[in-house]
Amino acid sequence: MAADLEEKTNRYEELLAEALEVAEIAAQEGTPLYDAALEYQEMAQSYLEDGRHFRDEDDLVNALASFSYGHGWMDAGARIGVFDVPTEGHLFTN
């Protein structure tokens, strides 16, 4: 079971890191939606950093939760249209 948790934690970390890398802000700068996109990115980046901290402390449960929450922020931003993201692949829901 611990091996499954470690594999899933690593997979979700990679998923979040890749999502942050490929998502581009779609909203026009200076608009409330642009500000929202920045906040979504900041939250996701913070959860990525938190998850890495938890993993370094051998707390895989909280690391996985952090990576999952962070990806949720990115996916929500993609769904409401503040990010341009790939439509194919495994990074975002359609």
N, C-alpha and C positions, 0 to 999 in steps of 0.2 A: 504494500500500500504506500509506503514512503517513497518508493521509486516512482509510482504513478503520480504522486503529488509533486515530486521534483520535476518530472517531465512536463506536467501540465503547467507548473509555474514558469519554467523556462520557455515553453511555447507561448504563453500569454505575454511574457515580457517581450519576446521577439515580435509578437503581433502588435503590441502597443508601440514599441519603438519604430516599427515599420510604418504604422499608421501616422505617427507624428511626422515621419520623414516625407511621406508622399502627399499628405493633405495640403492643399493650397487654399488660402483664404479666397473665397468667391465674392464676398460682399465688398461693396465699394468703400474705400477708406473714408473715414469721417462720418460714417453712418452708424446707427446703433447696432446693426447687424455685424458690422466690422468689429466693433468693440466686443460684441458677444463672441465672435470667433476668437479673438485674442484671449478672452477669459476661458473659453473652452480649451484652447491650446495650453494655457497656463495650468489649468486644473489637471489636464492629462499629463503634462510634463511633471507636475508635482507628484502625482500618483506613481509615475514611473520611478522617480527618485526615491519616494517612500518605499516602494516595493523592493528596490535594490537594497535599501537600508535593511529592511526586514529580512531579506534573503541573506545578507551578510551576517545577520544576527541568528541565522538558522531558524527563523520564524517563517516557514513556508506558507502557512495558512494565511497570515496577514500579507505576505508578499503577493500571493495569488489574488487575494481580495483587492489589493491596491492596483495590480496590473489590470484586473477585470474592470474595476471602477474607472480607471483611466481610459480604457478602451471604450467604455460606455459613453464617456464624454465626447470622444472623437466620433463615434458612430452616431450619436445624437446630433452633433453638429453637421455631419454629412447628410443625415436624413432631413434636417430642416433647411439645408441648402447654404449654410455659411461656409462650407468647404467644397472645393472641387476634389473629387476622389476617383480612383479607378472604379469602373462599374463591373469589371470582371475580376475574378479572383476571390480570395478568402478574407480580405481585410475588413470589408464593410458589408452590412446587410443591404439588400436592395429593396 
